[in-house]
Amino acid sequence: MFEFISFRDYQTLLTNGQTTCVEAVRHYINVINANAHLNVWLETFAEEALVRASELDQARRNGEPLGKLHGVIIGIKDVICYKDHKVSASSLILENFTSVYNATATQRLLDEGGIIIGRQNCDEFAMGSSNENSAYGSVKNAADTSRVPGGSSGGSAVAVQAKMCMVSLGSDTGGSVRQPADFCGVIGFKPSYGTISRYGLIAYASSFDQIGIFANSIDDVSVVMDSISGPDEFDSTCSSTSFPNFKNEQAENNKYKIAYFSNALNHPSLHPEIKGATTRFIEELTAEGHAVEAIDFQLLDYIVPTYYVLTTAEASSNLSRYDGVKFGHRNEEKNHDLTTFYKANRSNGFGAEVKRRILLGTFVLSAGYYEAYFTKAQQVRQLLAKKTKEIFEQYDAIILPTVPTPAFKLGEKSNDPIEMFLGDIYTVYANLVGIPAISLPLFRTAEGLPFGLQVMASQKNDLLLLRLSKNLMDL
């Protein structure tokens, strides 16, 4: 019977002739079919994946050079373009849209021998914290199907959680990789802004968006990072330097100087079990010889409003292209003028949460409100960046809870968008300042629900973050 532990172990089995890529693909197709009730996949590419697996098996037998992701079974969030395959951002407005090119990340997966097995359900246009905003129904948490998996990359998280693929790519605009990773008990890594090209990632908020990785080990995350990160002529915001090879540099076992925000750990929204587990882990880190210190982060209460002002403003601009003329859903009813035509297309094509954020973004950009909201939010973002730089002049890393509560029930917060927004209080900070952040699956509640610890490092210091994360996972 096929069993996956890590990329390295799997590829050793392939090399020794103890399994094949075809056998691996068949195994995952069976697991996907057995878990259809979780609503993870919008589409699977079973026949295509089997053909590619057979080609990879033949290449290996021929002694051809093998890529870093040779035979690895991968799922991609339905916001990442894959040439000649549908990509809809889980929205009716792009229901039948087929991508005409590969995202840079997708192309690099394929170049390194990866097998893309399907596209995964998510919150519409990556807007949501529960995966209840998809036009194609809610994803369910495999740990408890009455609960949400988190969002917006809920399908990508559950796919790894329920062992329906080896690794998934998601996107993280304000915690959309880390929060579902926390709820599902897997690793969720958001690299520094610009580390992975955004070319071919459907935009929500361009100065925040980043492709991220779901996996079950830091080593596997690192192999994917080695494979898909680095400069890209198609994305001017992408880093000009390549990601250092984690495998060659992970030997260090330093003692780190780590900060945590005391007001975050004492925030009234924080679940007592999460607070208790985080506090005990801080004590454990101290006992291991790490220097862990509390700092008062006075800008904490400004983070969520700043994030929602800026991201909705960018979303208002980015989503204006979906009008039913250039591409997207077109209403079939007869319209007497262009304004009515646009209104009908967008009203029918977009879901409630996307409409809410477009309206909010349009409002904060409008005359009379631009200075009061958008400009002020940009100023706060600059203050956050300055404060963050000061913190990392003294500390190697910051640790925080990933989210205030464990996974909540489906429908529990659907009628209270403010409460849903406040669930992002610990994750959006990393996106506002562009630093790398990861959620590590270290804890469980008394009910058995998983939750994690969030770790952050300074901008472009992703390698240190992964080294530290591997140490923390081994404690």
C-alpha positions in Angstrom: 0.0 0.0 0.0 1.3 3.4 -1.0 2.2 5.7 2.0 3.7 9.2 1.8 6.1 10.5 4.5 8.3 13.1 2.8 9.5 14.1 -0.6 12.9 12.6 0.2 11.5 9.2 1.3 9.1 9.1 -1.7 11.8 9.8 -4.2 14.1 7.2 -2.6 11.4 4.7 -3.1 11.0 5.8 -6.8 14.8 5.5 -7.4 14.9 2.1 -5.8 12.0 0.8 -7.9 9.8 0.2 -4.8 7.0 2.4 -6.2 6.2 4.5 -9.3 4.7 7.9 -10.0 1.7 6.2 -11.6 1.1 4.2 -8.4 1.2 7.5 -6.4 -1.2 9.3 -8.7 -3.7 6.4 -8.6 -3.4 6.3 -4.8 -4.2 10.1 -4.5 -7.1 9.8 -7.0 -8.6 7.1 -4.8 -8.2 9.3 -1.6 -9.7 12.3 -3.4 -12.7 10.3 -4.5 -13.2 8.8 -1.0 -13.2 12.4 0.5 -15.5 14.1 -2.0 -17.8 15.2 0.8 -15.1 17.6 2.0 -15.7 19.7 -1.2 -12.0 20.4 -1.6 -11.5 20.0 -5.4 -13.3 22.1 -8.1 -11.7 19.9 -10.7 -9.2 17.1 -10.8 -6.9 16.2 -13.7 -6.8 12.5 -13.2 -6.1 11.3 -16.8 -3.6 14.0 -17.5 -1.8 13.3 -14.2 -1.6 9.6 -15.0 -0.1 10.4 -18.4 2.5 12.8 -16.9 3.3 10.2 -14.2 4.0 7.6 -16.8 6.3 10.0 -18.7 8.2 10.8 -15.5 8.6 7.1 -14.7 10.0 6.5 -18.2 12.4 9.4 -17.8 13.7 8.0 -14.6 14.2 4.5 -16.1 16.1 6.2 -19.0 18.5 7.8 -16.5 17.5 11.3 -17.3 18.2 14.1 -14.7 15.4 14.3 -12.1 13.9 17.6 -10.9 13.6 18.6 -7.3 9.9 17.8 -7.4 10.1 14.7 -9.4 6.9 12.8 -9.1 5.5 15.0 -6.3 1.7 15.2 -6.4 0.6 18.9 -6.0 -2.7 20.7 -5.7 -3.1 24.4 -6.7 -5.6 26.9 -5.3 -8.1 28.1 -7.9 -6.5 31.5 -8.2 -3.2 30.2 -9.8 -3.2 30.0 -13.6 -2.4 26.7 -15.3 -2.4 26.9 -19.1 -5.4 25.3 -20.9 -7.1 24.6 -17.5 -10.0 26.5 -15.9 -9.3 29.1 -13.2 -12.3 30.7 -11.6 -11.2 32.2 -8.3 -14.2 30.2 -7.0 -16.4 32.8 -8.6 -19.3 32.7 -11.0 -17.9 35.7 -12.8 -15.1 33.5 -14.1 -17.0 30.2 -14.1 -15.9 29.1 -17.6 -12.6 31.0 -18.0 -9.7 29.0 -19.2 -6.1 30.2 -18.6 -4.1 31.0 -21.7 -0.7 30.8 -19.9 1.0 29.3 -16.8 1.7 31.3 -13.7 5.4 31.4 -13.1 5.0 29.2 -10.0 3.0 26.7 -12.0 5.6 26.6 -14.7 8.4 26.1 -12.2 6.5 23.2 -10.5 6.2 21.5 -13.9 9.9 22.2 -14.8 11.0 20.5 -11.6 8.9 17.4 -12.3 5.8 18.1 -10.3 2.4 16.5 -11.1 -0.5 18.9 -10.7 -3.5 16.8 -9.8 -6.2 19.5 -9.6 -7.5 22.9 -8.6 -8.7 23.5 -5.1 -11.8 25.3 -3.8 -11.3 28.6 -1.9 -13.1 31.8 -0.8 -14.2 33.8 -3.8 -11.3 35.9 -5.1 -9.5 34.8 -1.9 -11.8 37.0 0.2 -12.7 35.3 3.4 -11.5 33.6 6.6 -13.7 30.4 6.5 -14.0 29.1 2.9 -17.7 29.7 3.1 -17.6 32.4 0.4 -17.0 30.1 -2.6 -19.6 30.1 -5.3 -19.2 26.3 -5.3 -20.0 25.6 -1.7 -18.1 25.5 1.6 -15.0 23.3 2.2 -15.3 21.2 5.3 -12.6 20.6 7.9 -11.4 17.0 7.9 -10.8 17.1 11.6 -14.5 17.9 12.2 -16.8 18.3 9.2 -19.1 20.6 11.2 -16.4 23.2 11.3 -14.7 25.5 8.8 -11.2 24.8 7.5 -10.3 28.5 7.5 -9.8 30.7 4.5 -9.3 31.7 1.9 -7.1 28.7 1.0 -9.3 26.2 2.8 -9.4 23.7 0.0 -5.6 23.7 -0.2 -5.2 23.2 3.5 -7.7 20.3 3.8 -6.1 18.6 0.7 -2.8 18.3 2.7 -4.6 17.6 6.0 -6.7 14.7 4.5 -3.7 13.4 2.5 -5.2 14.1 -0.9 -1.9 15.4 -2.2 1.6 15.8 -1.0 1.7 19.6 -1.0 -0.5 22.5 -2.0 0.0 26.0 -3.3 -2.3 28.7 -1.8 -2.2 32.4 -1.6 -1.9 34.7 1.4 -3.1 38.3 1.4 -3.8 38.6 5.1 -3.4 35.1 6.5 -5.1 33.0 3.9 -2.4 30.3 4.1 -1.5 30.5 7.8 -5.1 30.6 9.2 -6.4 27.5 7.4 -3.1 25.7 8.2 -3.8 26.5 11.8 -7.4 25.2 11.7 -6.3 22.1 9.8 -3.2 21.1 11.7 -0.7 21.5 8.8 2.3 23.8 8.1 1.3 27.0 6.2 4.2 29.2 5.0 3.9 32.8 3.6 7.2 33.9 2.2 8.5 37.5 2.2 6.6 39.7 -0.3 8.3 39.3 -3.7 10.0 35.9 -2.9 7.7 34.0 -5.2 6.5 35.6 -8.4 2.9 36.7 -8.5 2.7 36.4 -12.3 -0.4 34.3 -13.0 -1.9 34.7 -9.5 -5.3 36.3 -9.8 -5.0 39.6 -7.9 -7.0 40.5 -4.8 -4.7 43.2 -3.3 -1.5 43.4 -5.3 0.8 44.9 -2.6 -0.3 42.2 -0.1 -0.8 39.0 -2.2 1.8 36.2 -2.0 1.8 32.6 -3.1 2.3 30.3 -0.1 2.9 26.6 0.7 1.0 23.9 2.6 2.9 20.8 3.6 3.5 18.4 6.5 7.2 19.1 7.0 9.6 22.0 6.9 11.9 20.1 4.6 9.1 19.7 2.0 8.2 23.4 2.3 11.9 24.2 1.6 12.1 22.0 -1.5 9.1 23.8 -2.9 10.6 27.2 -2.1 13.9 26.2 -3.8 11.9 25.2 -6.8 9.5 28.1 -7.4 11.1 31.2 -5.8 13.5 33.6 -7.4 13.7 36.4 -10.0 11.0 36.7 -12.7 11.0 39.2 -15.6 7.2 39.0 -15.6 6.9 40.4 -12.0 8.7 43.7 -11.3 8.0 43.3 -7.5 9.8 39.9 -7.5 13.1 39.7 -5.6 16.2 39.9 -7.8 18.0 37.2 -5.7 17.3 33.5 -5.5 16.2 31.7 -2.4 19.2 30.1 -0.6 19.2 26.3 -0.7 17.8 25.2 2.7 19.3 21.7 2.4 22.8 23.1 2.2 22.4 25.6 5.0 20.2 24.0 7.7 22.9 22.6 9.9 23.0 25.6 12.3 21.4 25.0 15.6 21.5 28.5 17.1 19.9 29.9 20.2 17.6 32.6 19.0 16.4 35.9 20.5 12.6 35.9 20.1 10.0 38.6 20.9 6.3 38.3 21.5 3.7 41.0 21.8 2.4 41.0 25.4 -0.8 42.9 24.4 -1.5 40.2 21.8 -1.2 37.4 24.2 -3.4 39.3 26.7 -6.0 40.4 24.0 -9.6 39.7 25.1 -10.4 37.9 21.8 -7.7 35.2 22.5 -9.1 31.8 23.4 -7.9 30.7 26.8 -6.5 27.3 25.5 -4.5 29.1 22.8 -3.2 31.6 25.4 -2.3 28.8 27.8 -0.5 26.7 25.2 1.4 29.7 23.8 2.5 30.7 27.3 3.7 27.2 28.1 5.6 27.0 24.8 7.4 30.3 25.6 8.5 28.8 28.9 9.7 25.7 27.0 11.7 27.9 24.6 13.3 29.7 27.5 14.2 26.4 29.1 15.9 25.3 25.9 18.2 28.4 26.1 16.4 30.8 23.7 16.0 34.4 24.9 12.2 35.1 24.7 11.0 38.6 25.7 7.7 40.4 25.8 7.4 43.7 24.0 4.4 46.1 24.0 3.3 46.6 20.4 1.2 49.7 20.6 0.0 49.6 17.0 -1.8 46.3 17.4 -5.4 47.7 17.4 -4.6 49.6 14.2 -3.6 46.6 12.2 -7.0 45.2 11.1 -8.6 48.5 10.1 -5.5 49.5 8.2 -5.4 46.2 6.4 -9.1 46.3 5.4 -8.9 49.9 4.1 -5.9 49.2 1.9 -6.9 45.7 0.6 -10.4 46.7 -0.2 -9.1 49.8 -2.1 -6.8 47.6 -4.1 -9.5 45.0 -4.7 -11.9 47.7 -6.0 -9.3 48.6 -8.6 -8.2 45.0 -9.4 -11.7 43.6 -9.8 -13.0 46.4 -12.1 -11.7 44.4 -15.1 -14.4 41.7 -14.6 -17.2 43.4 -16.4 -18.6 40.8 -18.9 -17.1 42.7 -21.9 -13.4 41.8 -21.9 -14.0 38.5 -20.1 -16.1 37.1 -17.3 -19.8 36.4 -16.7 -22.2 38.1 -19.1 -25.8 38.5 -18.1 -28.1 37.1 -20.8 -31.0 39.6 -20.2 -31.5 42.4 -22.6 -30.0 45.7 -21.3 -30.9 49.1 -22.5 -27.7 50.9 -21.7 -24.0 50.2 -20.7 -24.4 51.0 -17.0 -27.3 48.6 -16.6 -25.3 46.0 -18.6 -22.3 46.3 -16.2 -24.5 46.3 -13.2 -26.3 43.1 -14.2 -23.0 41.3 -15.0 -21.3 42.2 -11.8 -24.3 41.8 -9.5 -24.9 38.3 -10.8 -21.3 37.3 -11.1 -19.9 38.4 -7.7 -20.9 36.9 -4.4 -21.9 38.9 -1.3 -18.5 39.2 0.4 -16.7 40.3 -2.8 -19.4 42.9 -3.4 -19.0 44.1 0.2 -15.2 44.6 -0.2 -15.5 46.3 -3.6 -18.1 48.7 -2.2 -15.9 49.4 0.8 -12.8 49.9 -1.3 -14.6 52.2 -3.7 -15.9 54.3 -0.7 -12.4 54.7 0.8 -11.0 55.9 -2.6 -13.8 58.3 -3.3 -13.5 62.1 -3.2 -13.9 63.4 0.3 -12.9 60.2 2.0 -9.5 59.4 0.3 -7.5 61.5 2.7 -9.4 60.4 5.8 -9.1 56.7 5.1 -6.7 55.6 2.4 -4.0 58.1 3.0 -4.2 57.6 6.8 -4.0 53.8 6.3 -0.9 54.2 4.2 0.7 56.3 6.9 -0.1 53.6 9.5 1.5 51.1 7.2 4.7 53.1 7.1 4.7 53.4 10.9 4.3 49.6 11.1 7.2 49.1 8.7 9.4 51.4 10.8 8.4 49.7 14.0 9.0 46.3 12.5 12.5 47.2 11.4 13.3 48.4 14.9 12.1 45.1 16.4 14.2 43.0 14.1 17.3 45.1 14.9 17.0 43.5 18.3 15.4 40.2 17.7 15.7 37.2 15.3 12.0 36.4 15.3 8.5 37.2 16.6 6.1 34.6 17.8 2.3 35.0 18.1 -0.8 32.9 18.0 -1.9 32.4 14.4 -5.6 33.0 15.1 -7.6 34.0 18.2 -9.8 30.8 18.3 -9.7 27.3 17.0 -11.8 26.3 14.0 -15.4 27.5 14.5 -18.6 26.0 13.3 -19.8 26.4 9.7 -22.2 29.3 9.6 -21.3 30.5 13.1 -19.9 33.9 12.0 -21.5 34.3 8.6 -23.8 37.1 9.7 -21.2 39.0 11.6 -18.5 40.3 9.1 -16.9 42.4 11.8 -16.2 39.4 14.0 -14.9 37.5 11.0 -12.6 40.4 10.2 -11.2 40.5 13.7 -10.2 36.9 13.3 -7.3 38.2 11.2 -5.8 40.3 14.0 -2.6 38.2 14.3 -2.0 37.4 10.6 -2.5 40.5 8.6 0.5 42.2 10.2 3.0 40.1 8.2 1.3 41.1 4.9 1.2 44.8 5.8 5.0 44.9 6.3 6.0 42.2 3.8 7.8 39.8 6.2 7.8 36.0 6.0 5.5 34.1 8.4 4.6 30.5 9.1 2.0 28.6 11.1 3.3 25.5 12.8 0.9 22.8 13.9 2.1 22.3 17.5 -1.1 22.1 19.7 -4.5 20.7 20.1 -7.5 21.8 22.2 -9.2 19.6 24.8 -11.7 18.7 22.1 -8.9 17.6 19.8 -9.0 20.5 17.4 -5.6 21.5 16.0 -4.1 25.0 16.3 -0.7 26.4 15.7 2.0 28.9 16.6 2.8 31.7 14.2 6.5 32.6 13.7 7.8 35.6 11.8 11.2 36.9 10.7 12.5 40.0 9.1 12.0 40.7 5.4 13.9 38.4 3.1 15.1 36.4 6.0 13.0 33.4 5.0 15.8 30.9 5.5 16.3 31.8 9.1 12.5 31.5 9.6 12.6 28.0 8.2 15.6 27.0 10.2 14.0 28.2 13.4 10.7 26.5 12.5 12.4 23.2 12.0 13.9 23.6 15.5 10.6 24.4 17.0 8.9 21.5 15.3 11.5 19.2 16.9 11.1 20.5 20.4 
